[in-house]
Amino acid sequence: MQIESLKDKVSEVEWNLRVELAAIYRLAALYGWTDLVFTHISVRLPTAKGEPEQFLLNPYGLLFEEITASNLIKVDAECNKLSDSPFPVTPAGFTIHSAIHAVREDAHCVLHTHTRSGVAVSAQKCGVLPISQQSIFVLNSLAYHDYEGVAIREDEKVHLQADLGNADYLMLRNHGLLVVGRSVADAFLKMYTFENTCRIQIDAQAGGQLIEVASTVRQGLDEVFKAATSGMGSDIAWPALLRKLDRLDPSYKT
């Protein structure tokens, strides 16, 4: 369903965030991180001090490959619509996101997935093993949350918040993966690393005896990451990813 462009109806800041969020939905589809229509990526919109928080969320029922800047829906912390849209939203699907946005000021973008490899590792008692270069970056800021059923209950929010703490990666046991990003680009790179960590672990476990990365190597990773990305952090790959999307299908920007 085509809807009218919002480019000239929202602020430049909001429009740019809409384009970035639509891009990460398209990239999630491209990299196979979707579960039909059943996961979400949220972005916090900037608001003046004292004003209620606002977020952008995907319309419920659309595939990630169908998300555009204009069909994203603005909601409040209770997932009430703040913008006109012919599409529904799902308050239940926003439960986890709203819990994290509420206690983490740095949670600009929250990305949650139900990938096959992510769920597989989340079901293992050992959790993430330090057996790959990717895994050591995840383990540097990883927390776990035990499964409490489908995340639709308000009382689970407190447990989610406590379990996440200051971590940027959260493994939802028997459920999937979640990352907290200080930007959309940051959330994407974190999930890319998290997902590959899990895929590598499942593949490696199908082979012989595993070799763990020495604990001495897993020190000072913040500085290592800074050096590896030439000081650009997560922004190092984002422009190239947008160019890739533009070559494949630039309709996310509409």
C-alpha positions as CSV (number, residue, x, y, z in Angstrom):
1,M,0.0,0.0,0.0
2,Q,1.5,3.3,-1.1
3,I,1.0,6.3,1.3
4,E,1.8,10.0,0.8
5,S,5.3,11.1,1.5
6,L,5.9,12.8,4.8
7,K,9.1,14.4,3.7
8,D,7.7,17.9,3.7
9,K,5.3,17.3,6.6
10,V,7.9,16.5,9.4
11,S,11.0,18.2,10.6
12,E,14.3,17.6,8.8
13,V,15.6,15.8,11.9
14,E,12.6,13.4,12.0
15,W,12.8,12.8,8.3
16,N,16.5,11.9,8.4
17,L,15.8,9.5,11.3
18,R,12.9,8.0,9.3
19,V,15.2,7.3,6.4
20,E,17.8,5.8,8.6
21,L,15.3,3.5,10.4
22,A,13.8,2.4,7.1
23,A,17.3,1.6,5.9
24,I,18.0,-0.6,8.8
25,Y,14.7,-2.5,8.3
26,R,15.7,-3.1,4.7
27,L,19.1,-4.2,5.7
28,A,17.7,-6.6,8.3
29,A,15.6,-8.1,5.5
30,L,18.6,-8.3,3.2
31,Y,20.7,-10.1,5.8
32,G,18.0,-12.5,6.7
33,W,17.3,-11.3,10.2
34,T,13.5,-11.2,9.9
35,D,10.8,-13.4,11.4
36,L,8.0,-12.5,9.0
37,V,6.4,-9.5,10.7
38,F,7.1,-10.5,14.3
39,T,10.1,-8.4,15.4
40,H,10.8,-4.7,15.7
41,I,13.4,-2.0,15.5
42,S,12.7,1.3,17.3
43,V,14.3,4.7,17.3
44,R,13.9,7.5,19.8
45,L,13.0,10.9,18.4
46,P,14.6,14.0,20.0
47,T,12.2,15.9,22.2
48,A,12.5,19.0,24.3
49,K,13.2,18.6,28.0
50,G,10.1,17.7,29.9
51,E,8.1,16.6,26.8
52,P,6.9,13.0,26.5
53,E,9.2,10.7,24.6
54,Q,8.4,9.8,21.1
55,F,9.5,6.8,19.0
56,L,9.4,5.5,15.4
57,L,8.2,1.9,14.9
58,N,7.3,-0.3,12.0
59,P,3.7,-0.8,11.0
60,Y,2.5,-4.1,12.2
61,G,1.8,-6.5,9.4
62,L,4.4,-5.2,6.8
63,L,7.4,-7.2,5.9
64,F,10.7,-5.4,6.6
65,E,11.3,-5.2,2.9
66,E,8.2,-3.0,2.6
67,I,9.2,-0.4,5.2
68,T,9.7,3.1,4.0
69,A,10.5,6.4,5.7
70,S,6.9,7.6,5.3
71,N,5.1,4.4,6.5
72,L,7.0,4.3,9.8
73,I,4.6,5.2,12.7
74,K,5.3,7.7,15.5
75,V,4.3,6.4,18.9
76,D,4.6,7.3,22.6
77,A,6.0,5.2,25.3
78,E,2.8,3.2,25.6
79,C,2.8,2.6,21.8
80,N,-0.2,4.9,21.2
81,K,-0.1,6.4,17.7
82,L,1.0,10.0,17.5
83,S,0.7,10.2,13.7
84,D,-2.0,9.3,11.2
85,S,-1.4,6.0,9.5
86,P,-3.6,3.4,7.8
87,F,-1.5,0.7,9.4
88,P,-1.8,-0.7,13.0
89,V,0.9,-0.9,15.6
90,T,1.3,-3.6,18.2
91,P,1.8,-2.4,21.8
92,A,2.8,-6.0,22.8
93,G,5.6,-5.9,20.3
94,F,6.9,-2.6,21.8
95,T,7.0,-4.0,25.4
96,I,10.7,-4.9,25.3
97,H,11.7,-1.7,23.4
98,S,9.8,0.7,25.7
99,A,11.3,-1.0,28.7
100,I,14.8,-0.4,27.4
101,H,14.3,3.1,26.1
102,A,12.8,4.1,29.5
103,V,16.0,3.4,31.5
104,R,18.8,3.8,28.9
105,E,19.3,7.4,27.7
106,D,21.9,6.1,25.3
107,A,19.3,3.7,23.7
108,H,18.7,5.7,20.5
109,C,18.0,2.5,18.5
110,V,16.9,-0.8,19.9
111,L,17.1,-3.8,17.5
112,H,15.6,-7.2,18.3
113,T,15.7,-10.4,16.2
114,H,14.5,-14.0,16.3
115,T,17.1,-15.5,13.9
116,R,17.6,-19.2,13.7
117,S,21.2,-19.0,15.0
118,G,20.4,-16.4,17.6
119,V,17.6,-18.4,19.1
120,A,19.8,-21.6,18.9
121,V,22.6,-20.1,21.0
122,S,20.1,-18.5,23.4
123,A,18.8,-22.0,24.1
124,Q,22.3,-23.2,25.1
125,K,23.3,-23.2,28.8
126,C,26.8,-22.0,27.9
127,G,25.5,-18.9,26.1
128,V,28.0,-17.2,23.9
129,L,31.4,-18.9,23.8
130,P,34.7,-17.0,23.3
131,I,35.6,-18.9,20.2
132,S,35.7,-16.2,17.5
133,Q,37.0,-12.7,17.0
134,Q,33.4,-11.6,16.7
135,S,32.4,-13.2,20.0
136,I,34.9,-11.3,22.1
137,F,33.4,-7.9,21.2
138,V,29.9,-9.3,22.1
139,L,31.2,-10.7,25.4
140,N,32.7,-7.4,26.3
141,S,29.2,-6.0,26.9
142,L,26.8,-9.0,27.1
143,A,23.9,-9.7,29.4
144,Y,21.2,-12.4,29.6
145,H,17.5,-12.4,30.4
146,D,15.7,-15.6,31.2
147,Y,12.6,-16.5,29.3
148,E,9.3,-15.5,30.9
149,G,7.0,-16.4,28.1
150,V,5.9,-14.1,25.2
151,A,7.0,-10.6,26.2
152,I,3.7,-8.9,26.6
153,R,3.4,-8.4,30.3
154,E,4.2,-5.1,31.9
155,D,5.8,-6.8,35.0
156,E,8.5,-8.3,32.8
157,K,9.9,-4.8,32.0
158,V,11.5,-4.5,35.4
159,H,13.3,-7.8,35.0
160,L,14.5,-6.8,31.5
161,Q,15.8,-3.5,32.7
162,A,17.7,-5.1,35.6
163,D,19.2,-7.9,33.5
164,L,20.3,-5.5,30.8
165,G,22.0,-3.0,33.1
166,N,24.6,-1.1,31.2
167,A,25.2,-3.9,28.6
168,D,24.8,-3.2,24.9
169,Y,24.1,-6.8,23.9
170,L,21.2,-8.8,25.5
171,M,20.6,-12.5,24.9
172,L,16.9,-13.3,25.5
173,R,17.0,-16.9,26.6
174,N,15.0,-19.2,24.3
175,H,13.9,-16.1,22.4
176,G,16.5,-14.2,20.4
177,L,19.0,-11.3,20.3
178,L,18.8,-7.6,21.2
179,V,21.2,-4.7,20.9
180,V,21.2,-1.2,22.2
181,G,22.6,1.3,19.7
182,R,23.7,4.9,20.3
183,S,22.7,5.5,16.6
184,V,21.1,3.5,13.9
185,A,24.5,2.7,12.4
186,D,25.7,1.5,15.8
187,A,22.7,-0.8,16.3
188,F,23.2,-2.4,12.9
189,L,26.9,-3.1,13.4
190,K,26.3,-4.5,16.9
191,M,23.6,-6.9,15.6
192,Y,25.7,-7.9,12.6
193,T,28.5,-8.8,15.0
194,F,26.1,-10.6,17.4
195,E,24.4,-12.6,14.7
196,N,27.7,-13.7,13.1
197,T,28.9,-14.7,16.6
198,C,26.0,-17.0,16.9
199,R,26.2,-18.4,13.4
200,I,29.9,-19.1,13.8
201,Q,29.3,-20.8,17.2
202,I,26.6,-23.1,15.8
203,D,28.8,-24.0,12.8
204,A,31.9,-24.6,15.0
205,Q,29.9,-26.8,17.4
206,A,29.1,-29.1,14.5
207,G,32.9,-29.8,14.1
208,G,35.6,-30.9,16.4
209,Q,36.9,-29.7,19.7
210,L,36.6,-25.9,20.2
211,I,39.5,-23.5,20.9
212,E,38.6,-20.6,23.2
213,V,40.2,-17.1,22.8
214,A,42.5,-16.5,25.7
215,S,41.2,-14.2,28.4
216,T,44.3,-12.0,28.1
217,V,43.4,-11.3,24.5
218,R,39.9,-10.1,25.5
219,Q,41.1,-7.0,27.3
220,G,41.0,-3.4,26.2
221,L,38.5,-4.1,23.4
222,D,37.1,-0.6,23.3
223,E,40.5,0.7,22.2
224,V,40.9,-2.2,19.8
225,F,37.5,-1.4,18.2
226,K,38.5,2.2,17.9
227,A,41.7,1.4,16.2
228,A,40.1,-1.2,13.9
229,T,37.5,1.3,12.7
230,S,40.0,4.2,12.3
231,G,38.3,6.0,15.1
232,M,35.0,6.1,13.2
233,G,33.3,3.4,15.2
234,S,30.1,2.0,13.8
235,D,30.0,4.8,11.2
236,I,32.8,3.1,9.3
237,A,30.4,0.8,7.4
238,W,27.1,2.7,7.3
239,P,27.7,4.8,4.2
240,A,28.7,1.8,2.2
241,L,25.6,-0.1,3.4
242,L,23.4,2.8,2.3
243,R,25.0,2.8,-1.1
244,K,24.3,-0.9,-1.4
245,L,20.6,-0.2,-0.6
246,D,20.5,2.6,-3.1
247,R,21.8,0.2,-5.8
248,L,19.3,-2.5,-4.9
249,D,16.2,-0.5,-4.1
250,P,16.1,3.1,-3.0
251,S,12.4,3.1,-2.2
252,Y,13.2,2.9,1.5
253,K,13.8,6.7,1.3
254,T,10.2,7.5,0.1
